[in-house]
Amino acid sequence: MSKTNPPTPNTGAKQHDFKVWFTFLIPSLIGVFLFMTPVPSGEIMTIPIAVMAKGIQAAFNDFALGLIATIICITGVMSLVFSVFKPTMLTKFRLLNHLFNVSWVWLVTRLLGTVFVLMTYYQVGPHAINSENTGLLVLKDLLPVLFSVFILAGLLLPLLLNFGLLELVGTLLTKVMRPLFGVPGRSAVNCVASWLGDGSVGILMTARQYEDKYYTQREAAIIGTTFSAVSITFCLVVIGQVQLEYLFAPFYLTVCLAGVVAAIIVPRLPPLSFKKDVFIDGKEPDGNAELVPEGKTLFKHSLDVALDKADKAPGIKGTIEEGVHNALDMVFAVLPVVMAVGTFALIIAEYTPIFQYLGMPFIPFLELLRVPEAEAAAQTIMVGFADMFIPSILAAGSIESDVTRFIIAAMSVTQLIYMSEVGALLLGSKIPVNIFELFIIFILRTLVTLPVIALMAHWLVG
């Protein structure tokens, strides 16, 4: 076998003209502005894409629920037709086949989502399914937000993905992200988009890049479960729910610190450490892809990689087609899953004591950490797996201690995996994680972040 190293790509010999620079700069700057630039919106800071999403949500407000219910029903019926009857007349259309020809697991999930949305929309059947704390919460409060985000993110994500921005940032940050977190530098953009905007945007970016073979199975699983952070805006909502708004600065500092600790530790533990370092098609990555060629600075190499990507970027027509395809994929594939999984998780949280029983083993742990009202706090820990907002609601109504309410609010954010949105989005994507693995990751994140949060709470609040 030859000992010669394979040639490192992107040597920088190619000279790029003004057109390539223009193709790199303009779409990338627009993408940075839309997805990563903080702008004021009322009394809070958010990102332009979130403001635009709210505008779409307001425009569709009068008929949003009917439209969403129709989309979920179409997905269920068409998936049944494609999976059972496999009509040749329809399967020859690549987009339709991609959207509706699914495995039996996803077929059952989509059909369950169809049943839940019909029962909720028409308010028929068991109250446990269509109540304001279960199915109606998902359909009325969550899905309209996701629908507007999916439309915009699907159409506009190519601005971030296709014109060299991720290549520039990714190559620059590889020496930080790879040793610390075991992921490519480009994942930093996913994190920033989630942090400033919405965690669902980060998951959608991760899923798209995994399908395009920029992330391996292990990297996609780590990024999707670790870096799709809750936005600053939602952190404000959570801390406000427990009446501790005046502590927002130390609260967010605590959330960031605990999140970094979890990002360093959890990916090095099973199940994430067991994921294969292969792409979606089973091929292994080129180990030389992140090396800097001799005689070049890191910045020069990063810029060359970005410009090479811009040089190969699709034109306006190709970008629009990809954006429309992305939006349809998100809307038809993910909304039914969120309706099914989110409603089911909330039914368990609302009408069974399962999460209370699961929280009981945490009582000694909380007492060891000197958390006041440990028994009441333990009941809120596991319910965060159903929905991250429920622990704060329970804490506001039943816990007196500021320290404990601070801990519960911060913990609900850093647990990150909740089935009413993030978990359902991950399951609905091609990112290689299942519901059992998500539950284990949720437990691990709880065990890792809780001591950090408790220590900070005693220092800052106690």
TORKOL-4160 file (C-alpha; in steps of 0.2 Angstrom, whole numbers, padded with zeros to 4 digits, m for minus):
462
<pt num="1" X="0000" Y="0000" Z="0000"/>
<pt num="2" X="0007" Y="0017" Z="m0005"/>
<pt num="3" X="0012" Y="0028" Z="0010"/>
<pt num="4" X="0009" Y="0044" Z="0000"/>
<pt num="5" X="m0004" Y="0055" Z="0007"/>
<pt num="6" X="m0019" Y="0060" Z="m0004"/>
<pt num="7" X="m0019" Y="0077" Z="m0011"/>
<pt num="8" X="m0027" Y="0090" Z="0000"/>
<pt num="9" X="m0042" Y="0098" Z="m0009"/>
<pt num="10" X="m0044" Y="0117" Z="m0011"/>
<pt num="11" X="m0025" Y="0122" Z="m0013"/>
<pt num="12" X="m0030" Y="0139" Z="m0018"/>
<pt num="13" X="m0021" Y="0139" Z="m0035"/>
<pt num="14" X="m0037" Y="0144" Z="m0043"/>
<pt num="15" X="m0040" Y="0163" Z="m0045"/>
<pt num="16" X="m0058" Y="0168" Z="m0043"/>
<pt num="17" X="m0066" Y="0183" Z="m0052"/>
<pt num="18" X="m0078" Y="0196" Z="m0047"/>
<pt num="19" X="m0093" Y="0186" Z="m0051"/>
<pt num="20" X="m0088" Y="0172" Z="m0039"/>
<pt num="21" X="m0084" Y="0185" Z="m0025"/>
<pt num="22" X="m0101" Y="0193" Z="m0029"/>
<pt num="23" X="m0110" Y="0176" Z="m0028"/>
<pt num="24" X="m0101" Y="0172" Z="m0011"/>
<pt num="25" X="m0104" Y="0189" Z="m0003"/>
<pt num="26" X="m0121" Y="0194" Z="m0007"/>
<pt num="27" X="m0132" Y="0179" Z="m0003"/>
<pt num="28" X="m0121" Y="0175" Z="0012"/>
<pt num="29" X="m0123" Y="0193" Z="0019"/>
<pt num="30" X="m0142" Y="0192" Z="0016"/>
<pt num="31" X="m0142" Y="0175" Z="0025"/>
<pt num="32" X="m0132" Y="0182" Z="0040"/>
<pt num="33" X="m0144" Y="0196" Z="0041"/>
<pt num="34" X="m0159" Y="0185" Z="0041"/>
<pt num="35" X="m0154" Y="0171" Z="0052"/>
<pt num="36" X="m0140" Y="0178" Z="0063"/>
<pt num="37" X="m0142" Y="0197" Z="0066"/>
<pt num="38" X="m0151" Y="0203" Z="0082"/>
<pt num="39" X="m0165" Y="0216" Z="0078"/>
<pt num="40" X="m0177" Y="0224" Z="0090"/>
<pt num="41" X="m0195" Y="0218" Z="0090"/>
<pt num="42" X="m0206" Y="0227" Z="0103"/>
<pt num="43" X="m0197" Y="0225" Z="0119"/>
<pt num="44" X="m0186" Y="0210" Z="0115"/>
<pt num="45" X="m0172" Y="0206" Z="0103"/>
<pt num="46" X="m0174" Y="0193" Z="0089"/>
<pt num="47" X="m0169" Y="0189" Z="0071"/>
<pt num="48" X="m0177" Y="0195" Z="0055"/>
<pt num="49" X="m0182" Y="0178" Z="0050"/>
<pt num="50" X="m0192" Y="0176" Z="0066"/>
<pt num="51" X="m0200" Y="0193" Z="0063"/>
<pt num="52" X="m0205" Y="0188" Z="0046"/>
<pt num="53" X="m0212" Y="0171" Z="0052"/>
<pt num="54" X="m0223" Y="0181" Z="0064"/>
<pt num="55" X="m0229" Y="0191" Z="0050"/>
<pt num="56" X="m0234" Y="0175" Z="0040"/>
<pt num="57" X="m0242" Y="0168" Z="0055"/>
<pt num="58" X="m0253" Y="0184" Z="0057"/>
<pt num="59" X="m0257" Y="0184" Z="0039"/>
<pt num="60" X="m0263" Y="0165" Z="0040"/>
<pt num="61" X="m0271" Y="0168" Z="0057"/>
<pt num="62" X="m0289" Y="0166" Z="0052"/>
<pt num="63" X="m0287" Y="0150" Z="0042"/>
<pt num="64" X="m0270" Y="0143" Z="0049"/>
<pt num="65" X="m0278" Y="0129" Z="0059"/>
<pt num="66" X="m0289" Y="0123" Z="0044"/>
<pt num="67" X="m0274" Y="0124" Z="0033"/>
<pt num="68" X="m0262" Y="0114" Z="0044"/>
<pt num="69" X="m0276" Y="0101" Z="0048"/>
<pt num="70" X="m0278" Y="0099" Z="0029"/>
<pt num="71" X="m0259" Y="0097" Z="0026"/>
<pt num="72" X="m0258" Y="0084" Z="0039"/>
<pt num="73" X="m0273" Y="0074" Z="0032"/>
<pt num="74" X="m0266" Y="0075" Z="0015"/>
<pt num="75" X="m0250" Y="0068" Z="0021"/>
<pt num="76" X="m0258" Y="0054" Z="0030"/>
<pt num="77" X="m0269" Y="0049" Z="0016"/>
<pt num="78" X="m0256" Y="0051" Z="0002"/>
<pt num="79" X="m0243" Y="0041" Z="0013"/>
<pt num="80" X="m0256" Y="0027" Z="0015"/>
<pt num="81" X="m0259" Y="0027" Z="m0004"/>
<pt num="82" X="m0240" Y="0027" Z="m0009"/>
<pt num="83" X="m0236" Y="0014" Z="0005"/>
<pt num="84" X="m0250" Y="0002" Z="0002"/>
<pt num="85" X="m0255" Y="0004" Z="m0016"/>
<pt num="86" X="m0239" Y="0011" Z="m0024"/>
<pt num="87" X="m0247" Y="0019" Z="m0039"/>
<pt num="88" X="m0235" Y="0019" Z="m0054"/>
<pt num="89" X="m0243" Y="0035" Z="m0061"/>
<pt num="90" X="m0239" Y="0044" Z="m0045"/>
<pt num="91" X="m0222" Y="0036" Z="m0039"/>
<pt num="92" X="m0214" Y="0042" Z="m0056"/>
<pt num="93" X="m0215" Y="0060" Z="m0049"/>
<pt num="94" X="m0199" Y="0061" Z="m0039"/>
<pt num="95" X="m0205" Y="0075" Z="m0027"/>
<pt num="96" X="m0221" Y="0066" Z="m0023"/>
<pt num="97" X="m0212" Y="0049" Z="m0020"/>
<pt num="98" X="m0200" Y="0058" Z="m0009"/>
<pt num="99" X="m0213" Y="0066" Z="0002"/>
<pt num="100" X="m0225" Y="0051" Z="0004"/>
<pt num="101" X="m0217" Y="0035" Z="0001"/>
<pt num="102" X="m0211" Y="0031" Z="0019"/>
<pt num="103" X="m0208" Y="0016" Z="0030"/>
<pt num="104" X="m0222" Y="0008" Z="0040"/>
<pt num="105" X="m0216" Y="0016" Z="0056"/>
<pt num="106" X="m0218" Y="0034" Z="0048"/>
<pt num="107" X="m0234" Y="0028" Z="0040"/>
<pt num="108" X="m0241" Y="0024" Z="0057"/>
<pt num="109" X="m0235" Y="0040" Z="0064"/>
<pt num="110" X="m0242" Y="0051" Z="0051"/>
<pt num="111" X="m0259" Y="0041" Z="0052"/>
<pt num="112" X="m0259" Y="0044" Z="0071"/>
<pt num="113" X="m0256" Y="0063" Z="0068"/>
<pt num="114" X="m0270" Y="0063" Z="0055"/>
<pt num="115" X="m0282" Y="0055" Z="0068"/>
<pt num="116" X="m0276" Y="0067" Z="0082"/>
<pt num="117" X="m0278" Y="0083" Z="0071"/>
<pt num="118" X="m0295" Y="0078" Z="0065"/>
<pt num="119" X="m0301" Y="0074" Z="0083"/>
<pt num="120" X="m0293" Y="0090" Z="0089"/>
<pt num="121" X="m0299" Y="0102" Z="0075"/>
<pt num="122" X="m0317" Y="0096" Z="0076"/>
<pt num="123" X="m0317" Y="0093" Z="0095"/>
<pt num="124" X="m0323" Y="0075" Z="0094"/>
<pt num="125" X="m0318" Y="0060" Z="0103"/>
<pt num="126" X="m0309" Y="0058" Z="0120"/>
<pt num="127" X="m0306" Y="0075" Z="0129"/>
<pt num="128" X="m0288" Y="0068" Z="0134"/>
<pt num="129" X="m0283" Y="0070" Z="0115"/>
<pt num="130" X="m0291" Y="0086" Z="0110"/>
<pt num="131" X="m0290" Y="0096" Z="0127"/>
<pt num="132" X="m0282" Y="0113" Z="0128"/>
<pt num="133" X="m0267" Y="0105" Z="0137"/>
<pt num="134" X="m0264" Y="0091" Z="0124"/>
<pt num="135" X="m0269" Y="0091" Z="0106"/>
<pt num="136" X="m0276" Y="0109" Z="0105"/>
<pt num="137" X="m0260" Y="0115" Z="0113"/>
<pt num="138" X="m0250" Y="0107" Z="0099"/>
<pt num="139" X="m0262" Y="0112" Z="0085"/>
<pt num="140" X="m0266" Y="0130" Z="0091"/>
<pt num="141" X="m0250" Y="0136" Z="0099"/>
<pt num="142" X="m0236" Y="0126" Z="0092"/>
<pt num="143" X="m0240" Y="0121" Z="0074"/>
<pt num="144" X="m0244" Y="0138" Z="0067"/>
<pt num="145" X="m0227" Y="0144" Z="0073"/>
<pt num="146" X="m0218" Y="0129" Z="0065"/>
<pt num="147" X="m0228" Y="0131" Z="0049"/>
<pt num="148" X="m0222" Y="0149" Z="0047"/>
<pt num="149" X="m0204" Y="0145" Z="0052"/>
<pt num="150" X="m0204" Y="0130" Z="0040"/>
<pt num="151" X="m0210" Y="0140" Z="0025"/>
<pt num="152" X="m0197" Y="0154" Z="0027"/>
<pt num="153" X="m0182" Y="0143" Z="0033"/>
<pt num="154" X="m0185" Y="0131" Z="0019"/>
<pt num="155" X="m0185" Y="0145" Z="0006"/>
<pt num="156" X="m0171" Y="0155" Z="0013"/>
<pt num="157" X="m0159" Y="0141" Z="0020"/>
<pt num="158" X="m0150" Y="0140" Z="0004"/>
<pt num="159" X="m0143" Y="0157" Z="0007"/>
<pt num="160" X="m0133" Y="0150" Z="0022"/>
<pt num="161" X="m0130" Y="0133" Z="0014"/>
<pt num="162" X="m0125" Y="0135" Z="m0004"/>
<pt num="163" X="m0114" Y="0150" Z="m0006"/>
<pt num="164" X="m0099" Y="0147" Z="0005"/>
<pt num="165" X="m0103" Y="0155" Z="0022"/>
<pt num="166" X="m0103" Y="0138" Z="0031"/>
<pt num="167" X="m0087" Y="0133" Z="0022"/>
<pt num="168" X="m0079" Y="0150" Z="0028"/>
<pt num="169" X="m0085" Y="0148" Z="0046"/>
<pt num="170" X="m0083" Y="0130" Z="0047"/>
<pt num="171" X="m0065" Y="0130" Z="0041"/>
<pt num="172" X="m0060" Y="0144" Z="0053"/>
<pt num="173" X="m0068" Y="0136" Z="0068"/>
<pt num="174" X="m0063" Y="0118" Z="0065"/>
<pt num="175" X="m0048" Y="0120" Z="0077"/>
<pt num="176" X="m0061" Y="0125" Z="0091"/>
<pt num="177" X="m0076" Y="0114" Z="0088"/>
<pt num="178" X="m0067" Y="0098" Z="0083"/>
<pt num="179" X="m0057" Y="0096" Z="0099"/>
<pt num="180" X="m0070" Y="0103" Z="0111"/>
<pt num="181" X="m0086" Y="0095" Z="0104"/>
<pt num="182" X="m0080" Y="0083" Z="0091"/>
<pt num="183" X="m0090" Y="0091" Z="0077"/>
<pt num="184" X="m0085" Y="0102" Z="0062"/>
<pt num="185" X="m0083" Y="0120" Z="0063"/>
<pt num="186" X="m0098" Y="0124" Z="0052"/>
<pt num="187" X="m0110" Y="0118" Z="0066"/>
<pt num="188" X="m0106" Y="0134" Z="0075"/>
<pt num="189" X="m0118" Y="0142" Z="0062"/>
<pt num="190" X="m0132" Y="0130" Z="0067"/>
<pt num="191" X="m0129" Y="0135" Z="0085"/>
<pt num="192" X="m0129" Y="0154" Z="0082"/>
<pt num="193" X="m0145" Y="0152" Z="0072"/>
<pt num="194" X="m0154" Y="0142" Z="0086"/>
<pt num="195" X="m0147" Y="0154" Z="0099"/>
<pt num="196" X="m0153" Y="0170" Z="0091"/>
<pt num="197" X="m0168" Y="0163" Z="0082"/>
<pt num="198" X="m0176" Y="0146" Z="0085"/>
<pt num="199" X="m0170" Y="0129" Z="0089"/>
<pt num="200" X="m0181" Y="0121" Z="0075"/>
<pt num="201" X="m0170" Y="0131" Z="0063"/>
<pt num="202" X="m0154" Y="0123" Z="0069"/>
<pt num="203" X="m0162" Y="0106" Z="0067"/>
<pt num="204" X="m0168" Y="0109" Z="0050"/>
<pt num="205" X="m0150" Y="0116" Z="0045"/>
<pt num="206" X="m0143" Y="0100" Z="0053"/>
<pt num="207" X="m0154" Y="0088" Z="0044"/>
<pt num="208" X="m0152" Y="0097" Z="0027"/>
<pt num="209" X="m0133" Y="0096" Z="0029"/>
<pt num="210" X="m0133" Y="0078" Z="0035"/>
<pt num="211" X="m0143" Y="0073" Z="0019"/>
<pt num="212" X="m0130" Y="0083" Z="0008"/>
<pt num="213" X="m0116" Y="0073" Z="0017"/>
<pt num="214" X="m0108" Y="0087" Z="0026"/>
<pt num="215" X="m0111" Y="0078" Z="0043"/>
<pt num="216" X="m0108" Y="0060" Z="0047"/>
<pt num="217" X="m0121" Y="0050" Z="0057"/>
<pt num="218" X="m0112" Y="0054" Z="0073"/>
<pt num="219" X="m0109" Y="0072" Z="0069"/>
<pt num="220" X="m0128" Y="0075" Z="0064"/>
<pt num="221" X="m0134" Y="0066" Z="0080"/>
<pt num="222" X="m0122" Y="0077" Z="0091"/>
<pt num="223" X="m0127" Y="0093" Z="0083"/>
<pt num="224" X="m0145" Y="0090" Z="0082"/>
<pt num="225" X="m0146" Y="0085" Z="0101"/>
<pt num="226" X="m0133" Y="0097" Z="0107"/>
<pt num="227" X="m0132" Y="0113" Z="0097"/>
<pt num="228" X="m0150" Y="0116" Z="0093"/>
<pt num="229" X="m0151" Y="0128" Z="0108"/>
<pt num="230" X="m0167" Y="0137" Z="0114"/>
<pt num="231" X="m0167" Y="0155" Z="0108"/>
<pt num="232" X="m0164" Y="0170" Z="0119"/>
<pt num="233" X="m0182" Y="0175" Z="0117"/>
<pt num="234" X="m0189" Y="0159" Z="0123"/>
<pt num="235" X="m0177" Y="0160" Z="0138"/>
<pt num="236" X="m0186" Y="0177" Z="0142"/>
<pt num="237" X="m0203" Y="0168" Z="0142"/>
<pt num="238" X="m0197" Y="0154" Z="0153"/>
<pt num="239" X="m0189" Y="0165" Z="0167"/>
<pt num="240" X="m0204" Y="0176" Z="0166"/>
<pt num="241" X="m0216" Y="0162" Z="0169"/>
<pt num="242" X="m0207" Y="0159" Z="0186"/>
<pt num="243" X="m0207" Y="0177" Z="0190"/>
<pt num="244" X="m0188" Y="0180" Z="0190"/>
<pt num="245" X="m0186" Y="0192" Z="0176"/>
<pt num="246" X="m0175" Y="0203" Z="0186"/>
<pt num="247" X="m0162" Y="0188" Z="0186"/>
<pt num="248" X="m0162" Y="0186" Z="0167"/>
<pt num="249" X="m0143" Y="0190" Z="0165"/>
<pt num="250" X="m0137" Y="0177" Z="0178"/>
<pt num="251" X="m0150" Y="0165" Z="0172"/>
<pt num="252" X="m0144" Y="0166" Z="0154"/>
<pt num="253" X="m0126" Y="0165" Z="0160"/>
<pt num="254" X="m0130" Y="0149" Z="0169"/>
<pt num="255" X="m0139" Y="0141" Z="0154"/>
<pt num="256" X="m0124" Y="0145" Z="0143"/>
<pt num="257" X="m0112" Y="0138" Z="0155"/>
<pt num="258" X="m0122" Y="0122" Z="0158"/>
<pt num="259" X="m0125" Y="0120" Z="0140"/>
<pt num="260" X="m0106" Y="0121" Z="0136"/>
<pt num="261" X="m0103" Y="0108" Z="0150"/>
<pt num="262" X="m0116" Y="0096" Z="0142"/>
<pt num="263" X="m0109" Y="0099" Z="0125"/>
<pt num="264" X="m0092" Y="0093" Z="0130"/>
<pt num="265" X="m0097" Y="0078" Z="0141"/>
<pt num="266" X="m0113" Y="0071" Z="0133"/>
<pt num="267" X="m0107" Y="0067" Z="0116"/>
<pt num="268" X="m0093" Y="0057" Z="0123"/>
<pt num="269" X="m0105" Y="0045" Z="0132"/>
<pt num="270" X="m0117" Y="0032" Z="0124"/>
<pt num="271" X="m0128" Y="0033" Z="0114"/>
<pt num="272" X="m0120" Y="0047" Z="0104"/>
<pt num="273" X="m0102" Y="0040" Z="0106"/>
<pt num="274" X="m0109" Y="0024" Z="0098"/>
<pt num="275" X="m0114" Y="0032" Z="0082"/>
<pt num="276" X="m0105" Y="0028" Z="0066"/>
<pt num="277" X="m0093" Y="0041" Z="0058"/>
<pt num="278" X="m0100" Y="0038" Z="0041"/>
<pt num="279" X="m0111" Y="0048" Z="0030"/>
<pt num="280" X="m0129" Y="0045" Z="0026"/>
<pt num="281" X="m0124" Y="0033" Z="0011"/>
<pt num="282" X="m0112" Y="0023" Z="0022"/>
<pt num="283" X="m0096" Y="0031" Z="0015"/>
<pt num="284" X="m0082" Y="0036" Z="0027"/>
<pt num="285" X="m0077" Y="0055" Z="0027"/>
<pt num="286" X="m0060" Y="0060" Z="0020"/>
<pt num="287" X="m0048" Y="0063" Z="0034"/>
<pt num="288" X="m0039" Y="0077" Z="0025"/>
<pt num="289" X="m0054" Y="0088" Z="0021"/>
<pt num="290" X="m0051" Y="0099" Z="0036"/>
<pt num="291" X="m0032" Y="0100" Z="0034"/>
<pt num="292" X="m0024" Y="0117" Z="0030"/>
<pt num="293" X="m0012" Y="0115" Z="0015"/>
<pt num="294" X="0006" Y="0120" Z="0018"/>
<pt num="295" X="0011" Y="0138" Z="0014"/>
<pt num="296" X="m0007" Y="0145" Z="0017"/>
<pt num="297" X="m0014" Y="0153" Z="0032"/>
<pt num="298" X="m0030" Y="0147" Z="0040"/>
<pt num="299" X="m0040" Y="0162" Z="0034"/>
<pt num="300" X="m0034" Y="0161" Z="0016"/>
<pt num="301" X="m0038" Y="0143" Z="0016"/>
<pt num="302" X="m0055" Y="0146" Z="0023"/>
<pt num="303" X="m0059" Y="0159" Z="0010"/>
<pt num="304" X="m0053" Y="0148" Z="m0004"/>
<pt num="305" X="m0064" Y="0134" Z="0002"/>
<pt num="306" X="m0079" Y="0146" Z="0003"/>
<pt num="307" X="m0076" Y="0154" Z="m0015"/>
<pt num="308" X="m0074" Y="0136" Z="m0022"/>
<pt num="309" X="m0091" Y="0132" Z="m0015"/>
<pt num="310" X="m0098" Y="0149" Z="m0022"/>
<pt num="311" X="m0091" Y="0145" Z="m0039"/>
<pt num="312" X="m0101" Y="0129" Z="m0039"/>
<pt num="313" X="m0117" Y="0136" Z="m0032"/>
<pt num="314" X="m0134" Y="0134" Z="m0042"/>
<pt num="315" X="m0141" Y="0149" Z="m0051"/>
<pt num="316" X="m0156" Y="0158" Z="m0045"/>
<pt num="317" X="m0168" Y="0145" Z="m0053"/>
<pt num="318" X="m0159" Y="0131" Z="m0044"/>
<pt num="319" X="m0159" Y="0140" Z="m0028"/>
<pt num="320" X="m0178" Y="0144" Z="m0029"/>
<pt num="321" X="m0181" Y="0126" Z="m0033"/>
<pt num="322" X="m0171" Y="0119" Z="m0019"/>
<pt num="323" X="m0179" Y="0131" Z="m0007"/>
<pt num="324" X="m0197" Y="0126" Z="m0012"/>
<pt num="325" X="m0192" Y="0108" Z="m0011"/>
<pt num="326" X="m0185" Y="0111" Z="0007"/>
<pt num="327" X="m0201" Y="0120" Z="0012"/>
<pt num="328" X="m0213" Y="0106" Z="0006"/>
<pt num="329" X="m0202" Y="0093" Z="0014"/>
<pt num="330" X="m0202" Y="0101" Z="0031"/>
<pt num="331" X="m0221" Y="0105" Z="0030"/>
<pt num="332" X="m0227" Y="0088" Z="0024"/>
<pt num="333" X="m0214" Y="0077" Z="0033"/>
<pt num="334" X="m0213" Y="0086" Z="0050"/>
<pt num="335" X="m0230" Y="0093" Z="0055"/>
<pt num="336" X="m0239" Y="0076" Z="0056"/>
<pt num="337" X="m0225" Y="0069" Z="0067"/>
<pt num="338" X="m0225" Y="0084" Z="0078"/>
<pt num="339" X="m0244" Y="0082" Z="0080"/>
<pt num="340" X="m0243" Y="0064" Z="0084"/>
<pt num="341" X="m0228" Y="0063" Z="0095"/>
<pt num="342" X="m0231" Y="0080" Z="0104"/>
<pt num="343" X="m0250" Y="0076" Z="0108"/>
<pt num="344" X="m0245" Y="0058" Z="0114"/>
<pt num="345" X="m0231" Y="0065" Z="0125"/>
<pt num="346" X="m0243" Y="0078" Z="0132"/>
<pt num="347" X="m0257" Y="0065" Z="0136"/>
<pt num="348" X="m0244" Y="0055" Z="0146"/>
<pt num="349" X="m0239" Y="0071" Z="0155"/>
<pt num="350" X="m0256" Y="0077" Z="0159"/>
<pt num="351" X="m0266" Y="0062" Z="0162"/>
<pt num="352" X="m0254" Y="0049" Z="0170"/>
<pt num="353" X="m0242" Y="0049" Z="0184"/>
<pt num="354" X="m0228" Y="0042" Z="0174"/>
<pt num="355" X="m0217" Y="0057" Z="0174"/>
<pt num="356" X="m0220" Y="0060" Z="0193"/>
<pt num="357" X="m0214" Y="0042" Z="0196"/>
<pt num="358" X="m0199" Y="0044" Z="0185"/>
<pt num="359" X="m0194" Y="0060" Z="0194"/>
<pt num="360" X="m0194" Y="0051" Z="0211"/>
<pt num="361" X="m0176" Y="0044" Z="0210"/>
<pt num="362" X="m0170" Y="0062" Z="0208"/>
<pt num="363" X="m0176" Y="0067" Z="0225"/>
<pt num="364" X="m0160" Y="0061" Z="0234"/>
<pt num="365" X="m0149" Y="0069" Z="0220"/>
<pt num="366" X="m0158" Y="0086" Z="0223"/>
<pt num="367" X="m0156" Y="0084" Z="0242"/>
<pt num="368" X="m0138" Y="0081" Z="0240"/>
<pt num="369" X="m0137" Y="0097" Z="0229"/>
<pt num="370" X="m0146" Y="0106" Z="0244"/>
<pt num="371" X="m0161" Y="0111" Z="0233"/>
<pt num="372" X="m0175" Y="0117" Z="0243"/>
<pt num="373" X="m0192" Y="0109" Z="0241"/>
<pt num="374" X="m0183" Y="0094" Z="0233"/>
<pt num="375" X="m0199" Y="0083" Z="0232"/>
<pt num="376" X="m0209" Y="0096" Z="0222"/>
<pt num="377" X="m0194" Y="0100" Z="0211"/>
<pt num="378" X="m0192" Y="0081" Z="0207"/>
<pt num="379" X="m0209" Y="0080" Z="0200"/>
<pt num="380" X="m0205" Y="0094" Z="0187"/>
<pt num="381" X="m0189" Y="0086" Z="0181"/>
<pt num="382" X="m0195" Y="0072" Z="0170"/>
<pt num="383" X="m0210" Y="0081" Z="0163"/>
<pt num="384" X="m0199" Y="0092" Z="0153"/>
<pt num="385" X="m0197" Y="0077" Z="0141"/>
<pt num="386" X="m0215" Y="0080" Z="0135"/>
<pt num="387" X="m0213" Y="0099" Z="0134"/>
<pt num="388" X="m0200" Y="0111" Z="0140"/>
<pt num="389" X="m0213" Y="0124" Z="0146"/>
<pt num="390" X="m0222" Y="0113" Z="0158"/>
<pt num="391" X="m0209" Y="0112" Z="0172"/>
<pt num="392" X="m0209" Y="0131" Z="0173"/>
<pt num="393" X="m0228" Y="0131" Z="0174"/>
<pt num="394" X="m0228" Y="0118" Z="0188"/>
<pt num="395" X="m0214" Y="0128" Z="0197"/>
<pt num="396" X="m0224" Y="0144" Z="0196"/>
<pt num="397" X="m0239" Y="0136" Z="0204"/>
<pt num="398" X="m0232" Y="0125" Z="0217"/>
<pt num="399" X="m0214" Y="0131" Z="0223"/>
<pt num="400" X="m0210" Y="0145" Z="0234"/>
<pt num="401" X="m0191" Y="0145" Z="0234"/>
<pt num="402" X="m0183" Y="0157" Z="0221"/>
<pt num="403" X="m0168" Y="0146" Z="0221"/>
<pt num="404" X="m0178" Y="0131" Z="0216"/>
<pt num="405" X="m0188" Y="0140" Z="0203"/>
<pt num="406" X="m0172" Y="0147" Z="0196"/>
<pt num="407" X="m0165" Y="0129" Z="0195"/>
<pt num="408" X="m0181" Y="0122" Z="0187"/>
<pt num="409" X="m0182" Y="0136" Z="0174"/>
<pt num="410" X="m0163" Y="0134" Z="0169"/>
<pt num="411" X="m0164" Y="0115" Z="0169"/>
<pt num="412" X="m0179" Y="0114" Z="0157"/>
<pt num="413" X="m0170" Y="0125" Z="0145"/>
<pt num="414" X="m0153" Y="0115" Z="0146"/>
<pt num="415" X="m0162" Y="0098" Z="0145"/>
<pt num="416" X="m0165" Y="0103" Z="0126"/>
<pt num="417" X="m0175" Y="0087" Z="0121"/>
<pt num="418" X="m0193" Y="0089" Z="0122"/>
<pt num="419" X="m0206" Y="0079" Z="0112"/>
<pt num="420" X="m0218" Y="0093" Z="0108"/>
<pt num="421" X="m0206" Y="0101" Z="0096"/>
<pt num="422" X="m0187" Y="0097" Z="0096"/>
<pt num="423" X="m0189" Y="0078" Z="0099"/>
<pt num="424" X="m0203" Y="0077" Z="0086"/>
<pt num="425" X="m0192" Y="0087" Z="0074"/>
<pt num="426" X="m0178" Y="0075" Z="0076"/>
<pt num="427" X="m0188" Y="0060" Z="0074"/>
<pt num="428" X="m0196" Y="0067" Z="0058"/>
<pt num="429" X="m0179" Y="0071" Z="0050"/>
<pt num="430" X="m0167" Y="0058" Z="0044"/>
<pt num="431" X="m0155" Y="0062" Z="0058"/>
<pt num="432" X="m0151" Y="0045" Z="0065"/>
<pt num="433" X="m0159" Y="0045" Z="0082"/>
<pt num="434" X="m0174" Y="0036" Z="0089"/>
<pt num="435" X="m0185" Y="0040" Z="0104"/>
<pt num="436" X="m0176" Y="0028" Z="0116"/>
<pt num="437" X="m0160" Y="0037" Z="0112"/>
<pt num="438" X="m0168" Y="0054" Z="0114"/>
<pt num="439" X="m0174" Y="0049" Z="0131"/>
<pt num="440" X="m0157" Y="0043" Z="0137"/>
<pt num="441" X="m0149" Y="0059" Z="0130"/>
<pt num="442" X="m0162" Y="0069" Z="0140"/>
<pt num="443" X="m0158" Y="0060" Z="0156"/>
<pt num="444" X="m0139" Y="0062" Z="0153"/>
<pt num="445" X="m0141" Y="0081" Z="0150"/>
<pt num="446" X="m0151" Y="0082" Z="0166"/>
<pt num="447" X="m0138" Y="0073" Z="0176"/>
<pt num="448" X="m0124" Y="0083" Z="0169"/>
<pt num="449" X="m0132" Y="0101" Z="0169"/>
<pt num="450" X="m0141" Y="0100" Z="0186"/>
<pt num="451" X="m0125" Y="0101" Z="0197"/>
<pt num="452" X="m0119" Y="0116" Z="0187"/>
<pt num="453" X="m0136" Y="0125" Z="0188"/>
<pt num="454" X="m0138" Y="0121" Z="0207"/>
<pt num="455" X="m0121" Y="0128" Z="0210"/>
<pt num="456" X="m0124" Y="0144" Z="0200"/>
<pt num="457" X="m0141" Y="0146" Z="0208"/>
<pt num="458" X="m0134" Y="0145" Z="0226"/>
<pt num="459" X="m0121" Y="0157" Z="0221"/>
<pt num="460" X="m0132" Y="0169" Z="0212"/>
<pt num="461" X="m0149" Y="0168" Z="0220"/>
<pt num="462" X="m0147" Y="0160" Z="0237"/>
